[in-house]
């Protein structure tokens, strides 16, 4: 039986087309969001750290996911292109 690919879980921006659950760039972004949520739920909120996390998340949003695809370990197209030239 062939395994079906859920099209909703494929990253639209990523040229590799890797699943969201395996993409290292998305994993780091999700980890940053989790840390931000944990900081905001604490009794004594450190505003400087919260603003730092918010700024870094905003920078990642502006950069996009495709920037990290060149160094991605799943990107076999970039490795083949680099070896050919």
C-alpha positions in Angstrom: 0.0 0.0 0.0 1.4 3.4 -1.0 1.9 6.0 1.6 -0.2 9.1 0.9 1.3 12.6 1.4 -0.8 15.1 3.2 -0.5 18.2 1.0 -1.4 20.5 3.9 1.7 19.5 5.8 4.2 20.3 3.0 5.9 23.7 3.3 4.8 25.9 0.4 7.8 28.2 0.6 10.5 25.6 0.9 11.9 24.5 -2.5 12.8 21.1 -1.1 9.2 20.3 -0.2 9.9 18.7 3.1 7.3 18.0 5.7 6.8 20.7 8.4 7.5 18.2 11.2 11.0 17.4 9.8 12.1 20.8 8.6 14.9 22.1 10.9 14.0 25.8 10.3 10.4 25.3 11.3 11.5 23.3 14.4 13.7 26.2 15.6 10.8 28.7 15.0 8.4 26.5 17.0 10.9 26.1 19.8 11.3 29.9 20.0 7.5 30.3 20.1 7.3 27.7 22.9 10.0 29.5 24.9 8.2 32.9 24.4 4.9 31.4 25.6 6.7 29.9 28.7 8.3 33.3 29.5 4.9 35.1 29.2 3.2 32.6 31.6 5.7 33.1 34.4 4.7 35.1 37.5 7.6 37.5 37.2 7.8 38.4 33.5 11.2 39.5 32.2 10.2 42.1 29.6 13.7 42.4 28.0 13.8 38.7 27.2 10.2 38.7 25.9 11.0 41.6 23.6 14.2 39.9 22.5 12.2 36.7 21.6 9.5 38.8 19.8 12.2 40.6 17.8 13.9 37.4 16.8 10.6 35.8 15.7 9.7 38.9 13.7 13.2 38.8 12.0 12.6 35.1 11.1 9.2 35.9 9.7 10.7 38.7 7.5 13.6 36.4 6.3 11.3 33.5 5.6 12.0 29.7 5.6 13.7 29.6 2.2 16.8 31.3 3.6 17.6 28.3 5.7 17.0 25.8 2.9 20.6 26.3 1.5 22.1 24.8 4.6 19.3 22.3 5.3 20.5 18.7 5.7 17.5 17.5 3.8 18.2 19.7 0.7 19.9 17.2 -1.6 19.4 19.5 -4.6 21.9 22.1 -3.3 24.5 19.4 -2.4 24.2 17.9 -5.9 24.5 21.4 -7.5 27.5 22.3 -5.5 29.3 19.0 -6.3 28.6 19.4 -10.0 30.3 22.8 -10.2 
